[in-house]
Amino acid sequence: MNAQTVSIELKERSYPISIGAALFDDPLSYAALAPASSALIVSNTTVAPLYADRLAKALQGRYARIHQVILPDGEEFKTWETVNLIFDALLQHGCDRKTVLFALGGGVVGDMTGFAAASYMRGVPFVQIPTTLLAQVDSSVGGKTGINHPLGKNMIGAFYQPLQVVCDLDTLKTLPARELSAGLAEVIKYGPIADMTFFDWIEVNLDALLARDPAALAHAVRRCCEIKAHVVAQDERESGLRAILNFGHTFGHAIEAGLGYGQWLHGEAVGCGMVMAACLSERLGLVNAALVQRLKALIQKAGLPVIAPQLSPTDNAGRYLELMRLDKKALGGDIRFVVIDGPARASMRGAPDALVREVIDACCLRL
């Protein structure tokens, strides 16, 4: 399969996203990078045994010294303590400002590596090599980096763009089925907010995606990256348009924080959150029930939860509201939701607490 390229256009900080097979361990994938004295591969205990040594071999000759740091795997480890392991490795190896960090893993590894790169010596270069579907279609693209806080997801971080993104579709062959489904949540998201033709395509090709058909995966990753690149180029720091990419995330982040990070995968929470956001859109009179049911059916067929969990035995909706007030999009304590205004249209707006409570009660299991 020939590699395809999608460009993120940010003037002097523009960079390519390469999509294809047999890319991450090909030295030619990194030919445009300036040579440096050292490189640090950041991975985790799951991905490193599969791919870290192959990446190190591909980087030989470009860097005099290639170091590795292996992080624990899981959303629950997206913390100050874990990102400090990256700083420890950089300092112990005497890494300078030209050292390049390579994020080899899923969204957690990418977010923490990018945050470390933005912070170390006030900024060193890094490269994203996402090995999960979710990271390839979303988190590796656009420069959002950060860590979680016990009270809120991704509340500590920075906007910091990579030098390039290398999406090797071969790495998806080792992805657990649950992780693949989680990634499909972020694929599905792009349809109702930006491209209903793509949504139609996902409905037709979902079985092929679940079966990891290379051509289907290549098309899905490329189209998602194209949409995200278009949005990021217009609104890099999420002051307006880019917020639509958080469709389902306000509810989803509350689920993750409320259950405890790692209980549900990020994509599982986002999938369920999209159902809740679509129900809110319907109750606001913005879309009809048919579109909501269509979205819910697709999310469920992808193997994702569509019934939200209970976060409190006494005031479940109140707990959701409490957590959502800590969302980054909230202003002055007022929660703002990404809602569907119509097919392939989305916007951000508030909603009365009473209405949000109705949505939560309707979408949650009863104890």
DOVO-251335 format. One record per residue (C-alpha): x, y, z. Coordinates in pm, 1 decimal. Example, Ala and Ser with C-alpha at 12.3 -4.5 7.8 and 13.67 -1.06 7.14 Angstrom:
<fimars>
FIMAR        x        y        z
FIMAR   1230.0   -450.0    780.0
FIMAR   1367.0   -106.0    714.0
</fimars>
This chain:
<fimars>
FIMAR        x        y        z
FIMAR      0.0      0.0      0.0
FIMAR    147.2    334.8   -102.5
FIMAR    180.6    592.8    171.4
FIMAR    -60.6    885.0    161.9
FIMAR      8.9   1226.4    308.3
FIMAR   -221.0   1478.2    475.3
FIMAR    -73.0   1814.7    567.1
FIMAR   -144.8   2027.0    873.8
FIMAR   -109.3   2384.5    747.7
FIMAR     18.8   2606.1   1029.6
FIMAR    267.0   2826.8    843.7
FIMAR    617.2   2769.1    982.0
FIMAR    483.2   2491.0   1209.1
FIMAR    317.8   2293.3    929.3
FIMAR    386.4   1920.4    921.1
FIMAR    291.8   1603.0    731.9
FIMAR     82.9   1308.0    845.8
FIMAR    198.5    992.8    666.1
FIMAR    -55.5    709.9    638.0
FIMAR     25.5    363.5    508.5
FIMAR    183.7     26.8    581.7
FIMAR    544.4    -53.6    681.2
FIMAR    622.3    307.2    770.8
FIMAR    735.8    334.4   1132.6
FIMAR   1049.7    118.9   1097.6
FIMAR   1151.1    252.2    755.3
FIMAR   1442.9    498.4    785.6
FIMAR   1302.5    690.5    486.7
FIMAR   1001.4    790.1    699.0
FIMAR   1233.4   1018.6    897.3
FIMAR   1453.0   1145.9    613.9
FIMAR   1324.7   1502.6    648.4
FIMAR   1424.8   1528.4   1015.6
FIMAR   1741.1   1721.1   1096.2
FIMAR   2017.0   1504.3   1246.6
FIMAR   2074.2   1546.0   1620.2
FIMAR   2303.4   1403.7   1883.4
FIMAR   2032.1   1205.3   2057.4
FIMAR   1678.5   1072.1   2038.8
FIMAR   1446.7    939.2   2310.1
FIMAR   1184.6    678.5   2225.8
FIMAR    892.6    700.7   2469.2
FIMAR    666.3    396.5   2476.2
FIMAR    481.4    177.4   2724.9
FIMAR    498.8   -174.0   2860.8
FIMAR    253.6   -303.8   2600.0
FIMAR    385.9   -140.8   2283.4
FIMAR    760.0   -128.9   2351.1
FIMAR    818.5   -507.7   2332.6
FIMAR    650.8   -511.4   1992.1
FIMAR    799.9   -209.5   1821.9
FIMAR   1059.3     -8.8   2018.4
FIMAR   1371.9   -192.9   1902.2
FIMAR   1254.6   -182.7   1540.5
FIMAR   1209.7    193.5   1563.9
FIMAR   1551.7    232.6   1727.0
FIMAR   1710.9     41.7   1439.3
FIMAR   1536.9    267.0   1184.9
FIMAR   1677.0    574.8   1362.1
FIMAR   2036.3    454.5   1369.3
FIMAR   2267.8    674.4   1165.5
FIMAR   2050.8    980.2   1217.6
FIMAR   2117.0   1000.8   1592.6
FIMAR   2442.9    920.9   1770.2
FIMAR   2260.0    805.2   2081.0
FIMAR   1913.3    649.3   2095.6
FIMAR   1757.8    606.2   2438.0
FIMAR   1432.2    449.8   2547.8
FIMAR   1196.5    509.5   2838.7
FIMAR    914.3    262.4   2901.4
FIMAR    606.5    393.3   3082.3
FIMAR    329.9    195.9   3254.4
FIMAR     30.9    138.1   3028.6
FIMAR   -311.0    285.6   3098.6
FIMAR   -511.4    605.7   3132.1
FIMAR   -471.3    586.6   3509.6
FIMAR    -98.0    652.1   3462.6
FIMAR   -143.8    976.3   3266.7
FIMAR     -7.7   1174.2   3561.4
FIMAR    270.8   1404.8   3680.3
FIMAR    449.6   1104.3   3828.6
FIMAR    460.4    923.7   3494.7
FIMAR    556.8   1222.8   3281.4
FIMAR    837.7   1284.0   3529.7
FIMAR    987.8    951.1   3418.0
FIMAR   1039.4   1111.7   3076.9
FIMAR   1211.6   1412.7   3233.8
FIMAR   1426.3   1176.9   3443.2
FIMAR   1544.2    995.7   3129.2
FIMAR   1616.0   1319.3   2942.2
FIMAR   1823.6   1458.2   3228.7
FIMAR   2002.7   1133.9   3311.6
FIMAR   2115.2   1098.9   2949.8
FIMAR   2218.9   1464.1   2924.1
FIMAR   1976.0   1534.1   2639.8
FIMAR   2004.1   1880.3   2483.7
FIMAR   1756.5   2112.7   2311.0
FIMAR   1791.4   1935.0   1976.6
FIMAR   1704.6   1594.5   2119.2
FIMAR   1401.3   1450.6   1939.1
FIMAR   1135.4   1263.5   2134.1
FIMAR    948.9    985.6   1952.9
FIMAR    605.3    902.5   2096.6
FIMAR    551.0    534.9   2016.1
FIMAR    210.3    423.2   2141.2
FIMAR   -149.3    529.0   2181.2
FIMAR   -303.3    854.6   2289.7
FIMAR   -174.3    843.1   2647.3
FIMAR    187.0    801.4   2533.9
FIMAR    143.1   1069.6   2267.1
FIMAR    -14.8   1320.9   2504.5
FIMAR    250.3   1274.6   2773.2
FIMAR    542.5   1275.3   2529.5
FIMAR    415.4   1593.5   2366.4
FIMAR    370.7   1757.6   2705.3
FIMAR    723.1   1657.8   2807.3
FIMAR    858.3   1790.7   2475.9
FIMAR    675.7   2122.3   2525.3
FIMAR    817.9   2156.0   2876.1
FIMAR   1174.9   2018.7   2865.2
FIMAR   1418.8   2308.0   2825.0
FIMAR   1104.8   2507.4   2730.0
FIMAR   1058.0   2308.2   2411.8
FIMAR   1229.2   2027.5   2220.2
FIMAR   1108.8   1860.7   1897.3
FIMAR    897.6   1546.4   1894.3
FIMAR    743.0   1301.9   1647.8
FIMAR    413.8   1117.5   1686.4
FIMAR    404.9    747.1   1592.9
FIMAR     51.3    645.7   1697.4
FIMAR    -10.8    271.2   1727.6
FIMAR   -386.3    276.7   1803.8
FIMAR   -673.4    369.0   1576.8
FIMAR   -790.8    636.1   1820.8
FIMAR   -450.3    803.5   1822.5
FIMAR   -413.4    782.2   1445.0
FIMAR   -747.3    950.3   1372.2
FIMAR   -749.2   1199.6   1657.1
FIMAR   -510.5   1247.2   1947.5
FIMAR   -180.9   1241.1   1754.7
FIMAR   -297.9   1517.8   1520.6
FIMAR   -331.0   1883.1   1614.8
FIMAR    -82.1   1940.6   1895.6
FIMAR   -295.1   1885.6   2206.1
FIMAR    -72.1   1748.6   2482.0
FIMAR   -125.1   1699.4   2851.5
FIMAR   -198.9   1489.2   3156.3
FIMAR   -502.0   1422.8   3373.5
FIMAR   -588.2   1559.2   3716.4
FIMAR   -803.5   1359.0   3960.4
FIMAR  -1075.1   1624.1   3917.8
FIMAR  -1064.1   1653.3   3539.1
FIMAR   -928.0   1495.1   3223.2
FIMAR   -650.5   1668.6   3027.4
FIMAR   -672.1   1975.2   3249.9
FIMAR   -293.9   2025.7   3255.9
FIMAR   -113.1   2058.9   2925.0
FIMAR     -9.1   2267.1   2628.6
FIMAR    -70.1   2315.3   2257.7
FIMAR    254.9   2193.4   2101.0
FIMAR    282.6   2063.0   1745.8
FIMAR    496.5   1763.8   1643.6
FIMAR    745.4   1765.8   1357.4
FIMAR    549.2   1491.2   1183.6
FIMAR    298.2   1212.0   1242.7
FIMAR    361.5    859.4   1111.6
FIMAR     44.5    646.0   1101.8
FIMAR    157.7    291.0   1029.2
FIMAR   -153.7     84.9    966.6
FIMAR     40.8   -236.3   1031.7
FIMAR     51.2   -151.1   1402.6
FIMAR   -327.4   -188.9   1413.7
FIMAR   -287.2   -562.8   1352.1
FIMAR   -179.7   -613.5   1713.8
FIMAR   -446.9   -384.4   1857.5
FIMAR   -690.4   -560.4   2096.3
FIMAR  -1050.1   -569.5   1972.7
FIMAR  -1166.9   -346.7   2258.4
FIMAR   -909.0    -81.2   2162.7
FIMAR  -1013.5   -102.7   1797.9
FIMAR  -1376.6    -36.5   1894.0
FIMAR  -1264.6    253.3   2111.9
FIMAR  -1088.5    405.7   1812.5
FIMAR  -1400.7    370.2   1600.9
FIMAR  -1577.8    612.4   1835.0
FIMAR  -1345.6    890.1   1720.1
FIMAR  -1392.2    781.4   1357.1
FIMAR  -1772.6    791.2   1386.3
FIMAR  -1759.3   1133.0   1552.9
FIMAR  -1645.7   1306.7   1234.6
FIMAR  -1965.1   1215.1   1046.5
FIMAR  -2239.1   1402.4   1233.4
FIMAR  -2018.6   1707.8   1296.7
FIMAR  -1856.6   1747.0    954.7
FIMAR  -1925.5   1493.1    678.4
FIMAR  -2242.6   1286.2    647.6
FIMAR  -2111.7   1125.0    328.5
FIMAR  -1832.2    983.3    543.6
FIMAR  -2093.7    878.5    800.8
FIMAR  -2278.5    690.4    524.7
FIMAR  -1949.3    525.2    426.9
FIMAR  -1882.6    415.1    785.9
FIMAR  -2227.4    254.5    808.0
FIMAR  -2158.6     55.3    490.2
FIMAR  -1799.6    -34.4    578.9
FIMAR  -1816.4    -87.5    955.9
FIMAR  -1777.2   -465.7    922.8
FIMAR  -1466.5   -413.9    708.8
FIMAR  -1324.0   -175.5    967.6
FIMAR  -1390.8   -423.0   1248.1
FIMAR  -1220.5   -691.4   1036.7
FIMAR   -920.5   -454.9    994.3
FIMAR   -943.1   -443.7    617.7
FIMAR   -634.9   -241.2    514.0
FIMAR   -809.7    -37.9    244.8
FIMAR  -1100.5     49.9    474.6
FIMAR   -867.6    150.1    757.1
FIMAR   -655.4    360.3    521.1
FIMAR   -960.5    548.7    395.7
FIMAR  -1096.6    605.0    746.6
FIMAR   -766.0    731.0    887.7
FIMAR   -704.9    958.6    589.8
FIMAR  -1053.4   1112.6    593.0
FIMAR  -1045.1   1172.2    969.5
FIMAR   -703.2   1336.8    940.6
FIMAR   -824.7   1551.8    650.5
FIMAR  -1120.1   1679.3    852.7
FIMAR   -912.7   1741.9   1163.1
FIMAR   -636.6   1911.3    961.2
FIMAR   -891.8   2147.3    806.6
FIMAR  -1032.6   2239.5   1147.4
FIMAR   -695.9   2275.8   1323.7
FIMAR   -560.6   2497.2   1045.0
FIMAR   -844.5   2742.0   1114.5
FIMAR   -843.1   2722.7   1494.4
FIMAR   -525.2   2573.5   1637.1
FIMAR   -589.0   2667.8   2000.3
FIMAR   -957.8   2582.4   2020.9
FIMAR  -1092.0   2934.0   2054.3
FIMAR  -1395.9   2851.4   1843.7
FIMAR  -1438.1   2604.1   1557.1
FIMAR  -1202.8   2336.3   1690.5
FIMAR  -1430.9   2279.3   1987.6
FIMAR  -1668.7   2083.6   1761.8
FIMAR  -1410.9   1802.6   1762.9
FIMAR  -1510.5   1749.2   2126.9
FIMAR  -1851.6   1613.9   2031.0
FIMAR  -1943.5   1364.1   2303.9
FIMAR  -1640.4   1453.9   2512.7
FIMAR  -1808.8   1666.6   2780.4
FIMAR  -2025.1   1374.3   2888.4
FIMAR  -1745.2   1127.7   2809.6
FIMAR  -1484.2   1300.1   3023.9
FIMAR  -1730.7   1304.5   3314.1
FIMAR  -1774.2    929.5   3275.6
FIMAR  -1397.9    872.4   3278.8
FIMAR  -1336.5   1091.2   3581.5
FIMAR  -1643.4    968.5   3767.4
FIMAR  -1568.3    598.9   3723.9
FIMAR  -1194.0    640.8   3774.3
FIMAR   -950.1    670.4   3485.5
FIMAR   -897.2    340.1   3309.1
FIMAR  -1230.8    178.7   3399.6
FIMAR  -1371.0    272.0   3059.5
FIMAR  -1144.1    340.6   2765.0
FIMAR  -1152.1    696.8   2636.8
FIMAR  -1323.7    589.7   2314.3
FIMAR  -1587.1    394.8   2506.4
FIMAR  -1668.4    701.6   2713.8
FIMAR  -1676.8    921.8   2404.1
FIMAR  -1903.2    677.7   2220.5
FIMAR  -2154.0    682.4   2504.8
FIMAR  -2103.5   1058.4   2539.9
FIMAR  -2199.7   1105.8   2175.0
FIMAR  -2528.1    927.3   2238.7
FIMAR  -2592.2   1161.5   2530.9
FIMAR  -2493.6   1471.4   2330.5
FIMAR  -2717.5   1361.0   2044.0
FIMAR  -3008.3   1313.5   2286.6
FIMAR  -2944.9   1664.8   2419.7
FIMAR  -2943.8   1795.7   2062.5
FIMAR  -3282.3   1632.5   2005.1
FIMAR  -3429.5   1775.9   2326.2
FIMAR  -3304.8   2120.4   2222.3
FIMAR  -3504.5   2078.3   1900.2
FIMAR  -3196.1   2075.6   1676.0
FIMAR  -3219.8   1725.3   1523.7
FIMAR  -3486.4   1460.8   1489.0
FIMAR  -3506.3   1128.2   1668.6
FIMAR  -3419.4    935.7   1351.3
FIMAR  -3068.2   1081.9   1337.5
FIMAR  -3014.3   1010.2   1707.0
FIMAR  -3122.2    649.0   1664.3
FIMAR  -2904.6    609.6   1357.2
FIMAR  -2600.0    734.4   1546.0
FIMAR  -2679.0    519.4   1849.4
FIMAR  -2718.1    208.3   1633.4
FIMAR  -2382.4    265.2   1464.8
FIMAR  -2204.2    323.3   1795.3
FIMAR  -2356.4      7.1   1939.5
FIMAR  -2265.9   -196.8   1629.5
FIMAR  -1906.9    -76.7   1667.8
FIMAR  -1897.7   -255.7   2003.2
FIMAR  -1926.8     53.6   2220.1
FIMAR  -2151.1    117.4   2522.3
FIMAR  -2462.1    325.9   2461.7
FIMAR  -2602.2    320.9   2815.8
FIMAR  -2424.9    559.2   3051.1
FIMAR  -2304.5    442.0   3392.1
FIMAR  -2429.4    557.5   3729.2
FIMAR  -2171.5    782.3   3895.3
FIMAR  -2357.3    836.2   4222.7
FIMAR  -2615.5    628.5   4413.3
FIMAR  -2782.1    940.1   4554.2
FIMAR  -2769.5   1217.4   4292.0
FIMAR  -2636.3   1068.3   3971.3
FIMAR  -2725.5   1360.7   3744.3
FIMAR  -2585.6   1601.4   4001.9
FIMAR  -2252.5   1416.2   3998.5
FIMAR  -2237.8   1437.6   3618.7
FIMAR  -2308.9   1810.6   3635.2
FIMAR  -2043.8   1860.1   3902.5
FIMAR  -1780.1   1689.2   3690.2
FIMAR  -1885.7   1863.8   3369.9
FIMAR  -1847.3   2205.5   3531.5
FIMAR  -1474.3   2125.6   3543.8
FIMAR  -1463.5   2071.2   3166.7
FIMAR  -1221.1   2299.3   2979.4
FIMAR  -1505.4   2436.6   2766.8
FIMAR  -1702.2   2555.0   3070.8
FIMAR  -1709.9   2930.8   3124.9
FIMAR  -1784.0   3084.7   3461.7
FIMAR  -1919.2   2754.1   3582.7
FIMAR  -2160.9   2726.1   3289.6
FIMAR  -2130.5   2396.0   3102.9
FIMAR  -2107.3   2419.5   2724.6
FIMAR  -2187.5   2121.1   2506.1
FIMAR  -2101.8   2037.6   2147.3
FIMAR  -2439.7   1964.1   1988.9
FIMAR  -2551.5   1861.5   1641.8
FIMAR  -2730.7   2145.6   1466.1
FIMAR  -2819.4   1925.7   1170.2
FIMAR  -2647.3   1670.5    945.8
FIMAR  -2272.0   1750.9    934.2
FIMAR  -2318.6   2066.5   1143.4
FIMAR  -2220.6   2120.8   1504.3
FIMAR  -2189.8   2409.1   1745.6
FIMAR  -2121.1   2473.3   2111.5
FIMAR  -2391.1   2600.4   2341.9
FIMAR  -2525.7   2586.5   2694.3
FIMAR  -2836.3   2408.4   2815.5
FIMAR  -3050.5   2438.2   3129.7
FIMAR  -2944.1   2205.2   3409.9
FIMAR  -3296.3   2063.7   3427.9
FIMAR  -3280.8   1958.4   3062.8
FIMAR  -2933.8   1807.8   3103.6
FIMAR  -3060.2   1613.2   3404.1
FIMAR  -3339.6   1471.0   3187.5
FIMAR  -3084.3   1355.9   2929.5
FIMAR  -2863.0   1195.0   3193.0
FIMAR  -3155.6   1016.4   3355.2
FIMAR  -3275.6    890.9   3016.5
FIMAR  -2931.9    764.2   2914.7
FIMAR  -2825.9    598.3   3241.0
FIMAR  -2901.8    259.3   3384.4
FIMAR  -3122.5    258.2   3690.6
FIMAR  -2975.4    106.2   4006.6
</fimars>
